[in-house]
Amino acid sequence: MTIQNSEINFNNLIQNEVCRLAEKYNKEYLDCADIMQITGLGRDNVRAMMARKDFPKICVGKRRIVSLASFVAWQISNEFGGQHGKEKA
């Protein structure tokens, strides 16, 4: 698979997942409770994940939220070890 095709597949995967979750939750931004439902993780684990420096959160006062698109892109890229769009040697 070429790098360009891999990138297109990655982007399609993100787009499809964003559409699916947006339809299911009727939201553009997610909070801790939403991420708990999506991932099946507990509150403390989700809060720890949201505290990571590489997590694409937005802080509104003490509240942390994340855009649906950013969350999906972050989640998928972490599942694939950040190797999307790169061919293995």
C-alpha positions as CSV (number, residue, x, y, z in Angstrom):
1,M,0.0,0.0,0.0
2,T,1.4,3.4,-0.9
3,I,1.7,6.2,1.6
4,Q,-1.0,8.2,-0.2
5,N,-3.5,5.4,-0.1
6,S,-2.7,4.7,3.5
7,E,-3.3,8.3,4.4
8,I,-6.6,8.3,2.5
9,N,-7.8,5.2,4.3
10,F,-6.8,6.7,7.6
11,N,-8.7,9.9,6.9
12,N,-11.8,7.9,5.7
13,L,-11.6,5.9,8.9
14,I,-11.6,9.1,11.0
15,Q,-14.4,10.7,9.0
16,N,-16.6,7.6,9.2
17,E,-16.1,7.3,13.0
18,V,-16.7,11.0,13.6
19,C,-20.0,10.8,11.6
20,R,-21.1,7.7,13.5
21,L,-20.3,9.2,16.9
22,A,-21.8,12.6,16.0
23,E,-25.0,10.9,15.0
24,K,-25.1,8.8,18.1
25,Y,-24.3,11.5,20.7
26,N,-25.6,14.5,18.8
27,K,-22.6,16.5,20.0
28,E,-19.5,18.1,18.5
29,Y,-17.6,18.2,21.8
30,L,-17.2,15.4,24.3
31,D,-16.7,15.6,28.1
32,C,-15.5,13.0,30.6
33,A,-18.8,11.2,30.8
34,D,-19.1,10.9,27.0
35,I,-15.6,9.5,26.7
36,M,-16.4,7.0,29.5
37,Q,-19.4,5.8,27.4
38,I,-17.4,5.6,24.2
39,T,-14.3,3.8,25.6
40,G,-15.8,1.8,28.5
41,L,-13.1,3.3,30.8
42,G,-13.7,4.4,34.3
43,R,-13.8,8.0,35.4
44,D,-10.3,8.1,36.9
45,N,-8.8,6.5,33.8
46,V,-10.5,9.0,31.5
47,R,-9.4,11.9,33.6
48,A,-5.8,10.6,33.6
49,M,-6.1,10.2,29.8
50,M,-7.4,13.8,29.4
51,A,-4.5,15.1,31.6
52,R,-1.9,13.7,29.2
53,K,0.0,16.4,27.3
54,D,-0.7,14.8,23.9
55,F,-4.4,14.6,24.5
56,P,-6.2,17.3,22.4
57,K,-8.3,18.8,25.1
58,I,-9.8,22.3,25.5
59,C,-9.9,23.7,29.0
60,V,-12.9,25.8,29.9
61,G,-12.3,26.8,33.5
62,K,-11.7,23.6,35.3
63,R,-13.8,21.6,32.8
64,R,-12.0,19.7,30.0
65,I,-13.7,18.9,26.7
66,V,-12.4,17.6,23.4
67,S,-13.8,18.0,19.9
68,L,-15.2,14.8,18.5
69,A,-12.9,15.0,15.4
70,S,-9.8,15.6,17.5
71,F,-10.7,12.7,19.9
72,V,-11.2,10.2,17.1
73,A,-8.0,11.2,15.3
74,W,-6.1,11.0,18.6
75,Q,-7.6,7.6,19.5
76,I,-7.0,6.1,16.1
77,S,-3.4,7.4,15.8
78,N,-2.6,6.0,19.2
79,E,-4.2,2.6,18.4
80,F,-1.9,2.4,15.4
81,G,1.1,3.7,17.4
82,G,1.2,7.0,15.6
83,Q,2.3,5.1,12.4
84,H,-0.6,6.2,10.1
85,G,0.5,7.2,6.7
86,K,4.0,5.6,7.2
87,E,5.1,2.3,5.7
88,K,7.0,0.0,7.9
89,A,10.6,-0.8,6.9
